[in-house]
Amino acid sequence: MPLPRQPGWRVPARAKVYEPLKVFLRVRPFSIAELESHDAQGCVTIEDAQTVILNAPKESSAMKNSERGIGHAVHSFTFSQVFGPETTQSEFFEGSMKDIVRAYVNGVNGLVFTYGVTNAGKTFTIQGTSKDLGILPRSLDVIFNHISGRHYLKMNFKPYLSNDVKKLEDEQVKQEEALKTAILASLKEETESISTTITNFCDAKLDSSDCTSDNHPSNSLGKACMIVNINQHTSTYDETLHVMKFSAIARQVIQTILPKNFGYFPPKLVGGDGRSLMHFDANTSVGDFADSTETSAEEEVDITILSHEDLLKAAEDLKEKLVAERQSKLLLEVKIRKEMAEAMFRQLLETEEAWRQVILHSALRLEEFHINRLEDMKDSYEEKLESKFEMYKEAIKKHAYMCAMEQIEDHYVPIEEFLAEQEKVEDREGKILQLERQLDEQSRRLLALGSLSSDIPTTENNMERDLTDTTVRRANEGLQKQCEEKEELIKSLKFKIQKLNETLLEANEGYRKMAEENSQLKHTIMLKDQEMNSLQNWAKRVLELEETVSSLQKELEERKKHFFAEESKQQKPRRGLLANLKSTVASTASTPLGKGWGKHEEASPYSRKQVLLPHKAKE
Ligand SMILES: Nc1ncnc2c1ncn2[C@@H]1O[C@H](COP(=O)(O)OP(=O)(O)OP(=O)(O)O)[C@@H](O)[C@H]1O
């Protein structure tokens, strides 16, 4: 599979390319713990002596981004030299430090620094262990062996104007020592970072057009070497990728800042009279560094053939080139950051969308649940009411039937008896009518007899009167008897009516109770209806809340957009990784090799962390 190349990051030709900043990659071996977890291996492949390939592991951000179409999952990086995990300390020193130490003993300043994520092997490379020395003690060893017997034992030289030194009188030495003690005491409070110094230096270099003057900082520049340490563990993949990208950018940028015309000048030792005291030249080199004369000669030729105007022009060109390069690097950095921000933003949007869906789904489910519950409750209440109605209906029917049965039992008169009784009544009524007629007739007769008797009182008349009286008496008795019977019948009928009235009252009472129960039931139904209404209102409220949630989400979205816009605005003026690197280069301009290097018990770890801090913060 063809590997995606980083445009502009790869150094085109290898052999004769001038490299003011050599960038060496050292891959440390797996630790025992890392070897045990096989899944954490295999993301770094050394393709050849200059190239490594990084394969993004599954969990890395690089892989996730590449799956979303941002960046690649496979990256190729080139270095001045790649040292694999099997490289010994001695091999690494030989392969990386030889040039720079050789140049140094010829009077050229040098800078060596390591860069890498934590636990990548920086300390091991620089300092090493007591049994397996790193590049710092090895370099010091070579340097001191080289000047063996030629040490200047007095401590009376003081750096002057970047790359010169002044010889001090005894009194001045004492003053300097006192000053040094005071400075060392307050060193812990010193917070000015190396990066600031280097940034200032780079700015001074950019802004200056007079690069030929002896005291210009560029003239004190020498060789620089960046050692990139990585471990192959997948857990540090994303940081490692960042380190590699940064080192690739740094390598190219430094090449732009320091083209060949800006080679090194050896430092001068100036006495009190301003004359040079000491000069390391080709004659001071040891046999190990046989080609050092050539190098010096080359550099001197390059400088002397250029006129002042040429140098000015070259400086202008370089300045322009540097600005263009810087802009393109900034653009690239901005692009990378923008892509990362976009990826993060997309991820945020996706997460937000997922949450929105979850909320929506939950709200719908809740609503559905409540509607179902309401319908279930409604159904169950309706069922209950219907069953109660049925029950009461049945009870009323039963009660009415029982009452009717009781009344029938009490007051039942067979039809034959009723008819016979009626006939009797009719018969009696007929008799009463007949008797009344007879009574009328007899009364008339008596009246007629009364008028006659006043004229002729006879025995016959007396007998007739007795007979009539007897008949009347008998008729009266019969009538009285009938009246008594009628009264009894009326009484019994009244009693029955009374009984019927009582039964009716009882039925009414039962009916009233049932009506009361019915009204209670209606009231219960009304309450349930109200409850149902309140539940429906609640469901509406849920919908309203959901709308509020969605509006809040929209607002959040807008704020995020605003935030990203703000962030991208803020990123523009930052100097970025480039400035830090430049500042690192400049630190050597005023610091002799060995001074303040390595992991000195107090000062070094502090300053080393200071250098790393900005990078770590960016990471
Ligand atoms: N080339 C190597 N060969 C063998 N062991 C190594 C090598 N490089 C590093 N190690 C081991 O890996 C571990 C981490 O290395 P080191 O402490 O140098 O990392 P570091 O980059 O300085 O970490 P930090 O930034 O946290 O100080 C140490 O135990 C060290 O001995």
The ligand as an SDF file (V2000), in Angstrom:
LIG
                    3D

 31 33  0  0  0  0  0  0  0  0999 V2000
   17.7320    2.5480   24.6950 N   0  0  0  0  0  0  0  0  0  0  0  0
   17.3030    2.0280   25.8440 C   0  0  0  0  0  0  0  0  0  0  0  0
   17.6780    0.8020   26.2200 N   0  0  0  0  0  0  0  0  0  0  0  0
   17.2680    0.2630   27.3790 C   0  0  0  0  0  0  0  0  0  0  0  0
   16.4430    0.8800   28.2550 N   0  0  0  0  0  0  0  0  0  0  0  0
   16.0340    2.1200   27.9350 C   0  0  0  0  0  0  0  0  0  0  0  0
   16.4330    2.7510   26.7240 C   0  0  0  0  0  0  0  0  0  0  0  0
   15.8450    3.9610   26.6780 N   0  0  0  0  0  0  0  0  0  0  0  0
   15.1280    4.0840   27.8100 C   0  0  0  0  0  0  0  0  0  0  0  0
   15.2250    2.9820   28.5690 N   0  0  0  0  0  0  0  0  0  0  0  0
   14.5830    2.7410   29.8520 C   0  0  0  0  0  0  0  0  0  0  0  0
   13.2570    3.2610   29.7410 O   0  0  0  0  0  0  0  0  0  0  0  0
   12.8710    3.8920   30.9380 C   0  0  0  0  0  0  0  0  0  0  0  0
   12.4570    5.3410   30.6600 C   0  0  0  0  0  0  0  0  0  0  0  0
   13.5580    6.0770   30.1780 O   0  0  0  0  0  0  0  0  0  0  0  0
   13.8710    7.5570   30.6370 P   0  0  0  0  0  0  0  0  0  0  0  0
   13.7140    7.7240   32.1280 O   0  0  0  0  0  0  0  0  0  0  0  0
   15.1830    7.9150   30.0540 O   0  0  0  0  0  0  0  0  0  0  0  0
   12.6890    8.3000   29.9190 O   0  0  0  0  0  0  0  0  0  0  0  0
   12.4650    9.8710   29.8250 P   0  0  0  0  0  0  0  0  0  0  0  0
   12.1030   10.1410   28.4340 O   0  0  0  0  0  0  0  0  0  0  0  0
   13.6210   10.6040   30.3880 O   0  0  0  0  0  0  0  0  0  0  0  0
   11.2050   10.0400   30.7550 O   0  0  0  0  0  0  0  0  0  0  0  0
   10.7360   11.4020   31.4930 P   0  0  0  0  0  0  0  0  0  0  0  0
   10.3850   12.3480   30.3910 O   0  0  0  0  0  0  0  0  0  0  0  0
    9.5330   10.9370   32.2560 O   0  0  0  0  0  0  0  0  0  0  0  0
   11.8550   11.8630   32.3610 O   0  0  0  0  0  0  0  0  0  0  0  0
   14.0530    3.8160   31.9010 C   0  0  0  0  0  0  0  0  0  0  0  0
   13.8390    2.7050   32.7610 O   0  0  0  0  0  0  0  0  0  0  0  0
   15.2190    3.5420   30.9910 C   0  0  0  0  0  0  0  0  0  0  0  0
   16.2150    2.7590   31.6590 O   0  0  0  0  0  0  0  0  0  0  0  0
  1  2  1  0
  2  3  1  0
  2  7  2  0
  3  4  2  0
  4  5  1  0
  5  6  2  0
  6  7  1  0
  6 10  1  0
  7  8  1  0
  8  9  2  0
  9 10  1  0
 10 11  1  0
 11 12  1  0
 11 30  1  0
 12 13  1  0
 13 14  1  0
 13 28  1  0
 14 15  1  0
 15 16  1  0
 16 17  2  0
 16 18  1  0
 16 19  1  0
 19 20  1  0
 20 21  2  0
 20 22  1  0
 20 23  1  0
 23 24  1  0
 24 25  2  0
 24 26  1  0
 24 27  1  0
 28 29  1  0
 28 30  1  0
 30 31  1  0
M  END
$$$$
